[in-house]
Amino acid sequence: MIKKTDFVYSQESEPHRIRTKKILKEFPQLRKLIGKNPATIWAIIGLVAFQVVLAWFVRDQSWWIVFGAAYLLGAFADHALFVMIHECTHQLLFKNRNANRWASMFANLPQILPSAISFEKYHIKHHSFQGVHELDADLPNRWEAKLISNSFFGKAIWLLFFPVFQLFRLSRLREIHPFDGWILTNWLLQAAFTTAIAYFMGWHAVAFLLLSFSFSVGLHPLGARWIQEHYLTVTEEQETYSYYGNLNAVAFNVGFHNEHHDFPSIPWNKLPEIRKTAPEYYDTLYYHTSWTKLFFQFLFDREISLFNRILRKDRGRVALTDISKPDIDLSKSEATKPELIDVEK
């Protein structure tokens, strides 16, 4: 076994804009899938209500019940709410940007920690600058990868405290402004909601919500989603992987990650149609079929560490203000901006 001591560096541009151009040329009918899905707001309302009701039911229960309910039920609801925030981040609910932000902050409420607006700031740059260490918050810090190494214990700790490690990455992304009025609004709403939960339901309810949040992104089979998306678990030649397992049914198709990066303006309910329409572009890629299997593979396989990520030093010709919607850019051929798609040079 050769222990990795550095990331994998690539001279190639990120693959998604190039593939989008090719797919739209061959399957122009996919343009019809681009749009909004305002009905997603009902899923958000239902999930928030589910978490609040469940918090009420466990408010007087033993800690074992609180823990079990968070792991077996709350984690799945919170993970789905993350997907809803992700949809709002890409403005896939409403035409008005601010309406999407209010919806994302509402979806954020049961997760206790204010993250919806911050996620928007950093996630959009992940799409525009995939693999660029100074701008892609999805990439671990170098010290983070060295600290965790390839041991079972280190990777388990990393998953358990995944949100904490993400916070440490923000200082690396100096070009992205971390605070504004929307961030403050997000914090104030979360403070008000958490205070209300503590006052009317007690600390068992607050603990349930915090545990649900922790499990939804961490030491839980659902945590394998973060490994699935961009970690080099199969080959160093492919940096984005989709998941086509059964849990997509309760995760709003978030596993269709190659499809989403290729078409970030297509809402969650239509992502499977991309693969169905252009199977030769997706069935020929490596993909995962089980988050649970990947969860244990990541923990026990010493060949996999946080260094199993592709980095690129060339930022290309993409502007810092780019919001990464190449599917829309390419659909409007008369208004296409060459600097957004001419990435092969």
Secondary structure, DSSP 8 states (H G I E B T S, - for coil): -----S-EE--S--SHHHHHHHHHHH-GGGGGG-S--TTHHHHHHHHHHHHHHHHHHTTTS-HHHHHHHIIIIIHHHHHHHHHHHHHHHTT-S-SSHHHHHHHHHHHHGGG-S--HHHHHHHHHHHHHTTT-TTT-TTS--HHHHHHHTT-HHHHHHHHHTHHHHHHHHGGG-TTS----HHHHHHHHHHHHHHHHHHHHH-HHHHHHHHHHHHHHHSSSGGGHHHHHHHS-SS-TT----EE-SGGGGTTTTTT-HHHHHH-TTS-GGGHHHHHHH-HHHHTTS-EES-HHHHHHHHHH-TT--TT-SEE-S--TT--TT----HHHHHHSGGG--HHHH----
